[in-house]
Amino acid sequence: MIRQLKIPFAVAINRSDIGDDAVIRYCQKENIEVLLQIRNDRKIAESYSRGVMIVDTLPEYKQKFLKLYEDIKKEIL
């Protein structure tokens, strides 16, 4: 649908290290850009359950989310 509407899009994969690489392979096959992969991490789940932002628990994600923002901004402006 989104392709028919000619709207730019990309993918962020949550819990990207669970299971096989079928999502990545699908995105590659369909030429869909993967902008972010978030690994399965108990600390992330615990943060969500307490209402704490992931960047407060795992500061290394701050740069990843800033890059995601910049990548999206670049596409829409």
mmCIF file of the N, C-alpha and C atoms, coordinates in Angstrom:
data_MODEL
# 
_entry.id   MODEL 
# 
loop_
_atom_site.group_PDB 
_atom_site.id 
_atom_site.type_symbol 
_atom_site.label_atom_id 
_atom_site.label_alt_id 
_atom_site.label_comp_id 
_atom_site.label_asym_id 
_atom_site.label_entity_id 
_atom_site.label_seq_id 
_atom_site.pdbx_PDB_ins_code 
_atom_site.Cartn_x 
_atom_site.Cartn_y 
_atom_site.Cartn_z 
_atom_site.occupancy 
_atom_site.B_iso_or_equiv 
_atom_site.pdbx_formal_charge 
_atom_site.auth_seq_id 
_atom_site.auth_comp_id 
_atom_site.auth_asym_id 
_atom_site.auth_atom_id 
_atom_site.pdbx_PDB_model_num 
ATOM 1   N N  . MET A 1 1  ? 0.830  -1.186  0.000  1.00 0.00 ? 1  MET A N  1 
ATOM 2   C CA . MET A 1 1  ? 0.000  0.000   0.000  1.00 0.00 ? 1  MET A CA 1 
ATOM 3   C C  . MET A 1 1  ? 0.878  1.254   0.000  1.00 0.00 ? 1  MET A C  1 
ATOM 4   N N  . ILE A 1 2  ? 1.855  1.268   0.873  1.00 0.00 ? 2  ILE A N  1 
ATOM 5   C CA . ILE A 1 2  ? 2.682  2.465   0.996  1.00 0.00 ? 2  ILE A CA 1 
ATOM 6   C C  . ILE A 1 2  ? 3.463  2.740   -0.287 1.00 0.00 ? 2  ILE A C  1 
ATOM 7   N N  . ARG A 1 3  ? 3.858  1.674   -0.964 1.00 0.00 ? 3  ARG A N  1 
ATOM 8   C CA . ARG A 1 3  ? 4.546  1.853   -2.247 1.00 0.00 ? 3  ARG A CA 1 
ATOM 9   C C  . ARG A 1 3  ? 3.590  2.414   -3.294 1.00 0.00 ? 3  ARG A C  1 
ATOM 10  N N  . GLN A 1 4  ? 2.368  1.937   -3.302 1.00 0.00 ? 4  GLN A N  1 
ATOM 11  C CA . GLN A 1 4  ? 1.394  2.449   -4.263 1.00 0.00 ? 4  GLN A CA 1 
ATOM 12  C C  . GLN A 1 4  ? 1.103  3.924   -4.029 1.00 0.00 ? 4  GLN A C  1 
ATOM 13  N N  . LEU A 1 5  ? 1.149  4.327   -2.767 1.00 0.00 ? 5  LEU A N  1 
ATOM 14  C CA . LEU A 1 5  ? 0.924  5.732   -2.432 1.00 0.00 ? 5  LEU A CA 1 
ATOM 15  C C  . LEU A 1 5  ? 2.179  6.583   -2.605 1.00 0.00 ? 5  LEU A C  1 
ATOM 16  N N  . LYS A 1 6  ? 3.303  5.913   -2.914 1.00 0.00 ? 6  LYS A N  1 
ATOM 17  C CA . LYS A 1 6  ? 4.583  6.594   -3.131 1.00 0.00 ? 6  LYS A CA 1 
ATOM 18  C C  . LYS A 1 6  ? 5.029  7.399   -1.908 1.00 0.00 ? 6  LYS A C  1 
ATOM 19  N N  . ILE A 1 7  ? 4.833  6.799   -0.741 1.00 0.00 ? 7  ILE A N  1 
ATOM 20  C CA . ILE A 1 7  ? 5.264  7.407   0.513  1.00 0.00 ? 7  ILE A CA 1 
ATOM 21  C C  . ILE A 1 7  ? 6.584  6.750   0.920  1.00 0.00 ? 7  ILE A C  1 
ATOM 22  N N  . PRO A 1 8  ? 7.609  7.548   1.209  1.00 0.00 ? 8  PRO A N  1 
ATOM 23  C CA . PRO A 1 8  ? 8.879  6.955   1.639  1.00 0.00 ? 8  PRO A CA 1 
ATOM 24  C C  . PRO A 1 8  ? 8.687  6.170   2.932  1.00 0.00 ? 8  PRO A C  1 
ATOM 25  N N  . PHE A 1 9  ? 9.394  5.063   3.054  1.00 0.00 ? 9  PHE A N  1 
ATOM 26  C CA . PHE A 1 9  ? 9.290  4.264   4.268  1.00 0.00 ? 9  PHE A CA 1 
ATOM 27  C C  . PHE A 1 9  ? 10.572 3.487   4.498  1.00 0.00 ? 9  PHE A C  1 
ATOM 28  N N  . ALA A 1 10 ? 10.722 3.031   5.708  1.00 0.00 ? 10 ALA A N  1 
ATOM 29  C CA . ALA A 1 10 ? 11.851 2.196   6.118  1.00 0.00 ? 10 ALA A CA 1 
ATOM 30  C C  . ALA A 1 10 ? 11.372 1.382   7.312  1.00 0.00 ? 10 ALA A C  1 
ATOM 31  N N  . VAL A 1 11 ? 12.278 0.603   7.886  1.00 0.00 ? 11 VAL A N  1 
ATOM 32  C CA . VAL A 1 11 ? 11.903 -0.308  8.958  1.00 0.00 ? 11 VAL A CA 1 
ATOM 33  C C  . VAL A 1 11 ? 12.844 -0.131  10.154 1.00 0.00 ? 11 VAL A C  1 
ATOM 34  N N  . ALA A 1 12 ? 12.270 -0.254  11.342 1.00 0.00 ? 12 ALA A N  1 
ATOM 35  C CA . ALA A 1 12 ? 13.030 -0.419  12.581 1.00 0.00 ? 12 ALA A CA 1 
ATOM 36  C C  . ALA A 1 12 ? 12.596 -1.771  13.145 1.00 0.00 ? 12 ALA A C  1 
ATOM 37  N N  . ILE A 1 13 ? 13.557 -2.604  13.473 1.00 0.00 ? 13 ILE A N  1 
ATOM 38  C CA . ILE A 1 13 ? 13.247 -3.950  13.937 1.00 0.00 ? 13 ILE A CA 1 
ATOM 39  C C  . ILE A 1 13 ? 13.485 -4.045  15.438 1.00 0.00 ? 13 ILE A C  1 
ATOM 40  N N  . ASN A 1 14 ? 12.419 -4.356  16.167 1.00 0.00 ? 14 ASN A N  1 
ATOM 41  C CA . ASN A 1 14 ? 12.514 -4.565  17.609 1.00 0.00 ? 14 ASN A CA 1 
ATOM 42  C C  . ASN A 1 14 ? 12.798 -6.042  17.866 1.00 0.00 ? 14 ASN A C  1 
ATOM 43  N N  . ARG A 1 15 ? 13.564 -6.317  18.918 1.00 0.00 ? 15 ARG A N  1 
ATOM 44  C CA . ARG A 1 15 ? 13.940 -7.689  19.286 1.00 0.00 ? 15 ARG A CA 1 
ATOM 45  C C  . ARG A 1 15 ? 14.578 -8.402  18.086 1.00 0.00 ? 15 ARG A C  1 
ATOM 46  N N  . SER A 1 16 ? 15.486 -7.698  17.457 1.00 0.00 ? 16 SER A N  1 
ATOM 47  C CA . SER A 1 16 ? 16.066 -8.138  16.193 1.00 0.00 ? 16 SER A CA 1 
ATOM 48  C C  . SER A 1 16 ? 16.943 -9.379  16.294 1.00 0.00 ? 16 SER A C  1 
ATOM 49  N N  . ASP A 1 17 ? 17.366 -9.731  17.468 1.00 0.00 ? 17 ASP A N  1 
ATOM 50  C CA . ASP A 1 17 ? 18.261 -10.884 17.610 1.00 0.00 ? 17 ASP A CA 1 
ATOM 51  C C  . ASP A 1 17 ? 17.529 -12.162 18.019 1.00 0.00 ? 17 ASP A C  1 
ATOM 52  N N  . ILE A 1 18 ? 16.202 -12.136 17.981 1.00 0.00 ? 18 ILE A N  1 
ATOM 53  C CA . ILE A 1 18 ? 15.419 -13.334 18.297 1.00 0.00 ? 18 ILE A CA 1 
ATOM 54  C C  . ILE A 1 18 ? 15.035 -14.025 16.987 1.00 0.00 ? 18 ILE A C  1 
ATOM 55  N N  . GLY A 1 19 ? 15.167 -15.309 16.960 1.00 0.00 ? 19 GLY A N  1 
ATOM 56  C CA . GLY A 1 19 ? 14.767 -16.064 15.769 1.00 0.00 ? 19 GLY A CA 1 
ATOM 57  C C  . GLY A 1 19 ? 15.821 -16.005 14.685 1.00 0.00 ? 19 GLY A C  1 
ATOM 58  N N  . ASP A 1 20 ? 15.359 -16.150 13.467 1.00 0.00 ? 20 ASP A N  1 
ATOM 59  C CA . ASP A 1 20 ? 16.285 -16.166 12.344 1.00 0.00 ? 20 ASP A CA 1 
ATOM 60  C C  . ASP A 1 20 ? 16.368 -14.776 11.710 1.00 0.00 ? 20 ASP A C  1 
ATOM 61  N N  . ASP A 1 21 ? 16.973 -14.715 10.549 1.00 0.00 ? 21 ASP A N  1 
ATOM 62  C CA . ASP A 1 21 ? 17.149 -13.432 9.878  1.00 0.00 ? 21 ASP A CA 1 
ATOM 63  C C  . ASP A 1 21 ? 16.125 -13.199 8.771  1.00 0.00 ? 21 ASP A C  1 
ATOM 64  N N  . ALA A 1 22 ? 14.951 -13.806 8.899  1.00 0.00 ? 22 ALA A N  1 
ATOM 65  C CA . ALA A 1 22 ? 13.924 -13.711 7.857  1.00 0.00 ? 22 ALA A CA 1 
ATOM 66  C C  . ALA A 1 22 ? 13.487 -12.265 7.597  1.00 0.00 ? 22 ALA A C  1 
ATOM 67  N N  . VAL A 1 23 ? 13.367 -11.471 8.618  1.00 0.00 ? 23 VAL A N  1 
ATOM 68  C CA . VAL A 1 23 ? 12.931 -10.077 8.425  1.00 0.00 ? 23 VAL A CA 1 
ATOM 69  C C  . VAL A 1 23 ? 13.996 -9.304  7.654  1.00 0.00 ? 23 VAL A C  1 
ATOM 70  N N  . ILE A 1 24 ? 15.241 -9.481  8.035  1.00 0.00 ? 24 ILE A N  1 
ATOM 71  C CA . ILE A 1 24 ? 16.341 -8.802  7.335  1.00 0.00 ? 24 ILE A CA 1 
ATOM 72  C C  . ILE A 1 24 ? 16.386 -9.247  5.870  1.00 0.00 ? 24 ILE A C  1 
ATOM 73  N N  . ARG A 1 25 ? 16.287 -10.541 5.652  1.00 0.00 ? 25 ARG A N  1 
ATOM 74  C CA . ARG A 1 25 ? 16.326 -11.056 4.272  1.00 0.00 ? 25 ARG A CA 1 
ATOM 75  C C  . ARG A 1 25 ? 15.153 -10.503 3.455  1.00 0.00 ? 25 ARG A C  1 
ATOM 76  N N  . TYR A 1 26 ? 13.962 -10.454 4.071  1.00 0.00 ? 26 TYR A N  1 
ATOM 77  C CA . TYR A 1 26 ? 12.801 -9.903  3.376  1.00 0.00 ? 26 TYR A CA 1 
ATOM 78  C C  . TYR A 1 26 ? 13.048 -8.443  2.997  1.00 0.00 ? 26 TYR A C  1 
ATOM 79  N N  . CYS A 1 27 ? 13.554 -7.676  3.939  1.00 0.00 ? 27 CYS A N  1 
ATOM 80  C CA . CYS A 1 27 ? 13.821 -6.261  3.667  1.00 0.00 ? 27 CYS A CA 1 
ATOM 81  C C  . CYS A 1 27 ? 14.847 -6.110  2.542  1.00 0.00 ? 27 CYS A C  1 
ATOM 82  N N  . GLN A 1 28 ? 15.877 -6.933  2.564  1.00 0.00 ? 28 GLN A N  1 
ATOM 83  C CA . GLN A 1 28 ? 16.883 -6.877  1.497  1.00 0.00 ? 28 GLN A CA 1 
ATOM 84  C C  . GLN A 1 28 ? 16.254 -7.225  0.156  1.00 0.00 ? 28 GLN A C  1 
ATOM 85  N N  . LYS A 1 29 ? 15.464 -8.298  0.139  1.00 0.00 ? 29 LYS A N  1 
ATOM 86  C CA . LYS A 1 29 ? 14.819 -8.751  -1.104 1.00 0.00 ? 29 LYS A CA 1 
ATOM 87  C C  . LYS A 1 29 ? 13.890 -7.677  -1.668 1.00 0.00 ? 29 LYS A C  1 
ATOM 88  N N  . GLU A 1 30 ? 13.176 -7.002  -0.787 1.00 0.00 ? 30 GLU A N  1 
ATOM 89  C CA . GLU A 1 30 ? 12.215 -5.980  -1.205 1.00 0.00 ? 30 GLU A CA 1 
ATOM 90  C C  . GLU A 1 30 ? 12.820 -4.582  -1.280 1.00 0.00 ? 30 GLU A C  1 
ATOM 91  N N  . ASN A 1 31 ? 14.137 -4.502  -1.057 1.00 0.00 ? 31 ASN A N  1 
ATOM 92  C CA . ASN A 1 31 ? 14.837 -3.219  -1.096 1.00 0.00 ? 31 ASN A CA 1 
ATOM 93  C C  . ASN A 1 31 ? 14.245 -2.215  -0.091 1.00 0.00 ? 31 ASN A C  1 
ATOM 94  N N  . ILE A 1 32 ? 14.026 -2.706  1.121  1.00 0.00 ? 32 ILE A N  1 
ATOM 95  C CA . ILE A 1 32 ? 13.509 -1.879  2.212  1.00 0.00 ? 32 ILE A CA 1 
ATOM 96  C C  . ILE A 1 32 ? 14.663 -1.581  3.156  1.00 0.00 ? 32 ILE A C  1 
ATOM 97  N N  . GLU A 1 33 ? 14.893 -0.316  3.396  1.00 0.00 ? 33 GLU A N  1 
ATOM 98  C CA . GLU A 1 33 ? 15.991 0.076   4.272  1.00 0.00 ? 33 GLU A CA 1 
ATOM 99  C C  . GLU A 1 33 ? 15.651 -0.217  5.737  1.00 0.00 ? 33 GLU A C  1 
ATOM 100 N N  . VAL A 1 34 ? 16.584 -0.814  6.443  1.00 0.00 ? 34 VAL A N  1 
ATOM 101 C CA . VAL A 1 34 ? 16.451 -1.045  7.882  1.00 0.00 ? 34 VAL A CA 1 
ATOM 102 C C  . VAL A 1 34 ? 17.249 0.056   8.572  1.00 0.00 ? 34 VAL A C  1 
ATOM 103 N N  . LEU A 1 35 ? 16.536 0.951   9.252  1.00 0.00 ? 35 LEU A N  1 
ATOM 104 C CA . LEU A 1 35 ? 17.191 2.098   9.878  1.00 0.00 ? 35 LEU A CA 1 
ATOM 105 C C  . LEU A 1 35 ? 17.701 1.802   11.282 1.00 0.00 ? 35 LEU A C  1 
ATOM 106 N N  . LEU A 1 36 ? 17.058 0.855   11.962 1.00 0.00 ? 36 LEU A N  1 
ATOM 107 C CA . LEU A 1 36 ? 17.441 0.590   13.349 1.00 0.00 ? 36 LEU A CA 1 
ATOM 108 C C  . LEU A 1 36 ? 17.088 -0.835  13.707 1.00 0.00 ? 36 LEU A C  1 
ATOM 109 N N  . GLN A 1 37 ? 17.974 -1.456  14.467 1.00 0.00 ? 37 GLN A N  1 
ATOM 110 C CA . GLN A 1 37 ? 17.697 -2.774  15.028 1.00 0.00 ? 37 GLN A CA 1 
ATOM 111 C C  . GLN A 1 37 ? 17.883 -2.672  16.540 1.00 0.00 ? 37 GLN A C  1 
ATOM 112 N N  . ILE A 1 38 ? 16.857 -3.064  17.274 1.00 0.00 ? 38 ILE A N  1 
ATOM 113 C CA . ILE A 1 38 ? 16.907 -3.060  18.732 1.00 0.00 ? 38 ILE A CA 1 
ATOM 114 C C  . ILE A 1 38 ? 16.953 -4.506  19.191 1.00 0.00 ? 38 ILE A C  1 
ATOM 115 N N  . ARG A 1 39 ? 17.994 -4.848  19.885 1.00 0.00 ? 39 ARG A N  1 
ATOM 116 C CA . ARG A 1 39 ? 18.155 -6.232  20.322 1.00 0.00 ? 39 ARG A CA 1 
ATOM 117 C C  . ARG A 1 39 ? 17.192 -6.560  21.463 1.00 0.00 ? 39 ARG A C  1 
ATOM 118 N N  . ASN A 1 40 ? 16.969 -7.829  21.676 1.00 0.00 ? 40 ASN A N  1 
ATOM 119 C CA . ASN A 1 40 ? 16.166 -8.286  22.800 1.00 0.00 ? 40 ASN A CA 1 
ATOM 120 C C  . ASN A 1 40 ? 17.040 -8.196  24.047 1.00 0.00 ? 40 ASN A C  1 
ATOM 121 N N  . ASP A 1 41 ? 16.634 -7.400  24.993 1.00 0.00 ? 41 ASP A N  1 
ATOM 122 C CA . ASP A 1 41 ? 17.438 -7.184  26.188 1.00 0.00 ? 41 ASP A CA 1 
ATOM 123 C C  . ASP A 1 41 ? 16.490 -7.038  27.382 1.00 0.00 ? 41 ASP A C  1 
ATOM 124 N N  . ARG A 1 42 ? 16.729 -7.815  28.388 1.00 0.00 ? 42 ARG A N  1 
ATOM 125 C CA . ARG A 1 42 ? 15.878 -7.769  29.583 1.00 0.00 ? 42 ARG A CA 1 
ATOM 126 C C  . ARG A 1 42 ? 15.825 -6.362  30.185 1.00 0.00 ? 42 ARG A C  1 
ATOM 127 N N  . LYS A 1 43 ? 16.953 -5.646  30.123 1.00 0.00 ? 43 LYS A N  1 
ATOM 128 C CA . LYS A 1 43 ? 16.991 -4.281  30.670 1.00 0.00 ? 43 LYS A CA 1 
ATOM 129 C C  . LYS A 1 43 ? 15.995 -3.373  29.941 1.00 0.00 ? 43 LYS A C  1 
ATOM 130 N N  . ILE A 1 44 ? 15.850 -3.590  28.644 1.00 0.00 ? 44 ILE A N  1 
ATOM 131 C CA . ILE A 1 44 ? 14.893 -2.792  27.869 1.00 0.00 ? 44 ILE A CA 1 
ATOM 132 C C  . ILE A 1 44 ? 13.470 -3.100  28.332 1.00 0.00 ? 44 ILE A C  1 
ATOM 133 N N  . ALA A 1 45 ? 13.150 -4.379  28.459 1.00 0.00 ? 45 ALA A N  1 
ATOM 134 C CA . ALA A 1 45 ? 11.810 -4.780  28.905 1.00 0.00 ? 45 ALA A CA 1 
ATOM 135 C C  . ALA A 1 45 ? 11.520 -4.251  30.308 1.00 0.00 ? 45 ALA A C  1 
ATOM 136 N N  . GLU A 1 46 ? 12.499 -4.318  31.184 1.00 0.00 ? 46 GLU A N  1 
ATOM 137 C CA . GLU A 1 46 ? 12.310 -3.808  32.546 1.00 0.00 ? 46 GLU A CA 1 
ATOM 138 C C  . GLU A 1 46 ? 12.080 -2.303  32.529 1.00 0.00 ? 46 GLU A C  1 
ATOM 139 N N  . SER A 1 47 ? 12.802 -1.608  31.681 1.00 0.00 ? 47 SER A N  1 
ATOM 140 C CA . SER A 1 47 ? 12.609 -0.156  31.556 1.00 0.00 ? 47 SER A CA 1 
ATOM 141 C C  . SER A 1 47 ? 11.194 0.166   31.101 1.00 0.00 ? 47 SER A C  1 
ATOM 142 N N  . TYR A 1 48 ? 10.744 -0.521  30.027 1.00 0.00 ? 48 TYR A N  1 
ATOM 143 C CA . TYR A 1 48 ? 9.387  -0.299  29.527 1.00 0.00 ? 48 TYR A CA 1 
ATOM 144 C C  . TYR A 1 48 ? 8.372  -0.524  30.635 1.00 0.00 ? 48 TYR A C  1 
ATOM 145 N N  . SER A 1 49 ? 8.552  -1.602  31.402 1.00 0.00 ? 49 SER A N  1 
ATOM 146 C CA . SER A 1 49 ? 7.558  -1.944  32.421 1.00 0.00 ? 49 SER A CA 1 
ATOM 147 C C  . SER A 1 49 ? 7.505  -0.914  33.543 1.00 0.00 ? 49 SER A C  1 
ATOM 148 N N  . ARG A 1 50 ? 8.600  -0.196  33.750 1.00 0.00 ? 50 ARG A N  1 
ATOM 149 C CA . ARG A 1 50 ? 8.636  0.852   34.780 1.00 0.00 ? 50 ARG A CA 1 
ATOM 150 C C  . ARG A 1 50 ? 8.317  2.235   34.199 1.00 0.00 ? 50 ARG A C  1 
ATOM 151 N N  . GLY A 1 51 ? 8.113  2.297   32.890 1.00 0.00 ? 51 GLY A N  1 
ATOM 152 C CA . GLY A 1 51 ? 7.843  3.581   32.248 1.00 0.00 ? 51 GLY A CA 1 
ATOM 153 C C  . GLY A 1 51 ? 9.090  4.430   32.073 1.00 0.00 ? 51 GLY A C  1 
ATOM 154 N N  . VAL A 1 52 ? 10.247 3.784   32.086 1.00 0.00 ? 52 VAL A N  1 
ATOM 155 C CA . VAL A 1 52 ? 11.524 4.482   31.942 1.00 0.00 ? 52 VAL A CA 1 
ATOM 156 C C  . VAL A 1 52 ? 11.972 4.388   30.486 1.00 0.00 ? 52 VAL A C  1 
ATOM 157 N N  . MET A 1 53 ? 12.471 5.483   29.966 1.00 0.00 ? 53 MET A N  1 
ATOM 158 C CA . MET A 1 53 ? 12.934 5.477   28.579 1.00 0.00 ? 53 MET A CA 1 
ATOM 159 C C  . MET A 1 53 ? 14.185 4.617   28.435 1.00 0.00 ? 53 MET A C  1 
ATOM 160 N N  . ILE A 1 54 ? 14.283 3.940   27.305 1.00 0.00 ? 54 ILE A N  1 
ATOM 161 C CA . ILE A 1 54 ? 15.402 3.042   27.041 1.00 0.00 ? 54 ILE A CA 1 
ATOM 162 C C  . ILE A 1 54 ? 16.751 3.774   27.140 1.00 0.00 ? 54 ILE A C  1 
ATOM 163 N N  . VAL A 1 55 ? 16.796 5.026   26.715 1.00 0.00 ? 55 VAL A N  1 
ATOM 164 C CA . VAL A 1 55 ? 18.063 5.768   26.741 1.00 0.00 ? 55 VAL A CA 1 
ATOM 165 C C  . VAL A 1 55 ? 18.523 6.089   28.157 1.00 0.00 ? 55 VAL A C  1 
ATOM 166 N N  . ASP A 1 56 ? 17.594 6.057   29.105 1.00 0.00 ? 56 ASP A N  1 
ATOM 167 C CA . ASP A 1 56 ? 17.984 6.275   30.500 1.00 0.00 ? 56 ASP A CA 1 
ATOM 168 C C  . ASP A 1 56 ? 18.592 5.019   31.112 1.00 0.00 ? 56 ASP A C  1 
ATOM 169 N N  . THR A 1 57 ? 18.187 3.874   30.618 1.00 0.00 ? 57 THR A N  1 
ATOM 170 C CA . THR A 1 57 ? 18.714 2.604   31.109 1.00 0.00 ? 57 THR A CA 1 
ATOM 171 C C  . THR A 1 57 ? 19.949 2.178   30.322 1.00 0.00 ? 57 THR A C  1 
ATOM 172 N N  . LEU A 1 58 ? 19.885 2.337   29.022 1.00 0.00 ? 58 LEU A N  1 
ATOM 173 C CA . LEU A 1 58 ? 20.996 1.953   28.134 1.00 0.00 ? 58 LEU A CA 1 
ATOM 174 C C  . LEU A 1 58 ? 21.393 3.185   27.317 1.00 0.00 ? 58 LEU A C  1 
ATOM 175 N N  . PRO A 1 59 ? 22.274 4.010   27.861 1.00 0.00 ? 59 PRO A N  1 
ATOM 176 C CA . PRO A 1 59 ? 22.625 5.280   27.200 1.00 0.00 ? 59 PRO A CA 1 
ATOM 177 C C  . PRO A 1 59 ? 23.165 5.121   25.779 1.00 0.00 ? 59 PRO A C  1 
ATOM 178 N N  . GLU A 1 60 ? 23.698 3.943   25.438 1.00 0.00 ? 60 GLU A N  1 
ATOM 179 C CA . GLU A 1 60 ? 24.222 3.764   24.082 1.00 0.00 ? 60 GLU A CA 1 
ATOM 180 C C  . GLU A 1 60 ? 23.126 3.880   23.021 1.00 0.00 ? 60 GLU A C  1 
ATOM 181 N N  . TYR A 1 61 ? 21.878 3.748   23.426 1.00 0.00 ? 61 TYR A N  1 
ATOM 182 C CA . TYR A 1 61 ? 20.781 3.876   22.475 1.00 0.00 ? 61 TYR A CA 1 
ATOM 183 C C  . TYR A 1 61 ? 20.464 5.330   22.138 1.00 0.00 ? 61 TYR A C  1 
ATOM 184 N N  . LYS A 1 62 ? 20.934 6.257   22.932 1.00 0.00 ? 62 LYS A N  1 
ATOM 185 C CA . LYS A 1 62 ? 20.669 7.666   22.636 1.00 0.00 ? 62 LYS A CA 1 
ATOM 186 C C  . LYS A 1 62 ? 21.210 8.031   21.261 1.00 0.00 ? 62 LYS A C  1 
ATOM 187 N N  . GLN A 1 63 ? 22.434 7.656   20.990 1.00 0.00 ? 63 GLN A N  1 
ATOM 188 C CA . GLN A 1 63 ? 23.036 7.961   19.693 1.00 0.00 ? 63 GLN A CA 1 
ATOM 189 C C  . GLN A 1 63 ? 22.306 7.241   18.566 1.00 0.00 ? 63 GLN A C  1 
ATOM 190 N N  . LYS A 1 64 ? 21.865 6.015   18.822 1.00 0.00 ? 64 LYS A N  1 
ATOM 191 C CA . LYS A 1 64 ? 21.135 5.259   17.801 1.00 0.00 ? 64 LYS A CA 1 
ATOM 192 C C  . LYS A 1 64 ? 19.812 5.933   17.451 1.00 0.00 ? 64 LYS A C  1 
ATOM 193 N N  . PHE A 1 65 ? 19.099 6.414   18.470 1.00 0.00 ? 65 PHE A N  1 
ATOM 194 C CA . PHE A 1 65 ? 17.824 7.083   18.219 1.00 0.00 ? 65 PHE A CA 1 
ATOM 195 C C  . PHE A 1 65 ? 18.022 8.457   17.585 1.00 0.00 ? 65 PHE A C  1 
ATOM 196 N N  . LEU A 1 66 ? 19.097 9.137   17.945 1.00 0.00 ? 66 LEU A N  1 
ATOM 197 C CA . LEU A 1 66 ? 19.389 10.418  17.298 1.00 0.00 ? 66 LEU A CA 1 
ATOM 198 C C  . LEU A 1 66 ? 19.701 10.208  15.813 1.00 0.00 ? 66 LEU A C  1 
ATOM 199 N N  . LYS A 1 67 ? 20.453 9.149   15.517 1.00 0.00 ? 67 LYS A N  1 
ATOM 200 C CA . LYS A 1 67 ? 20.745 8.832   14.121 1.00 0.00 ? 67 LYS A CA 1 
ATOM 201 C C  . LYS A 1 67 ? 19.455 8.465   13.376 1.00 0.00 ? 67 LYS A C  1 
ATOM 202 N N  . LEU A 1 68 ? 18.582 7.705   14.011 1.00 0.00 ? 68 LEU A N  1 
ATOM 203 C CA . LEU A 1 68 ? 17.296 7.358   13.412 1.00 0.00 ? 68 LEU A CA 1 
ATOM 204 C C  . LEU A 1 68 ? 16.514 8.631   13.076 1.00 0.00 ? 68 LEU A C  1 
ATOM 205 N N  . TYR A 1 69 ? 16.464 9.532   14.018 1.00 0.00 ? 69 TYR A N  1 
ATOM 206 C CA . TYR A 1 69 ? 15.775 10.808  13.803 1.00 0.00 ? 69 TYR A CA 1 
ATOM 207 C C  . TYR A 1 69 ? 16.363 11.556  12.609 1.00 0.00 ? 69 TYR A C  1 
ATOM 208 N N  . GLU A 1 70 ? 17.689 11.650  12.561 1.00 0.00 ? 70 GLU A N  1 
ATOM 209 C CA . GLU A 1 70 ? 18.343 12.356  11.459 1.00 0.00 ? 70 GLU A CA 1 
ATOM 210 C C  . GLU A 1 70 ? 18.076 11.667  10.128 1.00 0.00 ? 70 GLU A C  1 
ATOM 211 N N  . ASP A 1 71 ? 18.103 10.342  10.108 1.00 0.00 ? 71 ASP A N  1 
ATOM 212 C CA . ASP A 1 71 ? 17.829 9.592   8.874  1.00 0.00 ? 71 ASP A CA 1 
ATOM 213 C C  . ASP A 1 71 ? 16.405 9.848   8.396  1.00 0.00 ? 71 ASP A C  1 
ATOM 214 N N  . ILE A 1 72 ? 15.466 9.861   9.307  1.00 0.00 ? 72 ILE A N  1 
ATOM 215 C CA . ILE A 1 72 ? 14.068 10.120  8.931  1.00 0.00 ? 72 ILE A CA 1 
ATOM 216 C C  . ILE A 1 72 ? 13.904 11.565  8.449  1.00 0.00 ? 72 ILE A C  1 
ATOM 217 N N  . LYS A 1 73 ? 14.483 12.473  9.195  1.00 0.00 ? 73 LYS A N  1 
ATOM 218 C CA . LYS A 1 73 ? 14.389 13.895  8.837  1.00 0.00 ? 73 LYS A CA 1 
ATOM 219 C C  . LYS A 1 73 ? 14.965 14.151  7.437  1.00 0.00 ? 73 LYS A C  1 
ATOM 220 N N  . LYS A 1 74 ? 16.064 13.483  7.137  1.00 0.00 ? 74 LYS A N  1 
ATOM 221 C CA . LYS A 1 74 ? 16.701 13.625  5.828  1.00 0.00 ? 74 LYS A CA 1 
ATOM 222 C C  . LYS A 1 74 ? 15.758 13.181  4.699  1.00 0.00 ? 74 LYS A C  1 
ATOM 223 N N  . GLU A 1 75 ? 15.002 12.138  4.963  1.00 0.00 ? 75 GLU A N  1 
ATOM 224 C CA . GLU A 1 75 ? 14.091 11.596  3.946  1.00 0.00 ? 75 GLU A CA 1 
ATOM 225 C C  . GLU A 1 75 ? 12.855 12.453  3.713  1.00 0.00 ? 75 GLU A C  1 
ATOM 226 N N  . ILE A 1 76 ? 12.389 13.116  4.749  1.00 0.00 ? 76 ILE A N  1 
ATOM 227 C CA . ILE A 1 76 ? 11.128 13.845  4.604  1.00 0.00 ? 76 ILE A CA 1 
ATOM 228 C C  . ILE A 1 76 ? 11.301 15.330  4.284  1.00 0.00 ? 76 ILE A C  1 
ATOM 229 N N  . LEU A 1 77 ? 12.492 15.824  4.439  1.00 0.00 ? 77 LEU A N  1 
ATOM 230 C CA . LEU A 1 77 ? 12.702 17.266  4.143  1.00 0.00 ? 77 LEU A CA 1 
ATOM 231 C C  . LEU A 1 77 ? 13.303 17.476  2.789  1.00 0.00 ? 77 LEU A C  1 
# 
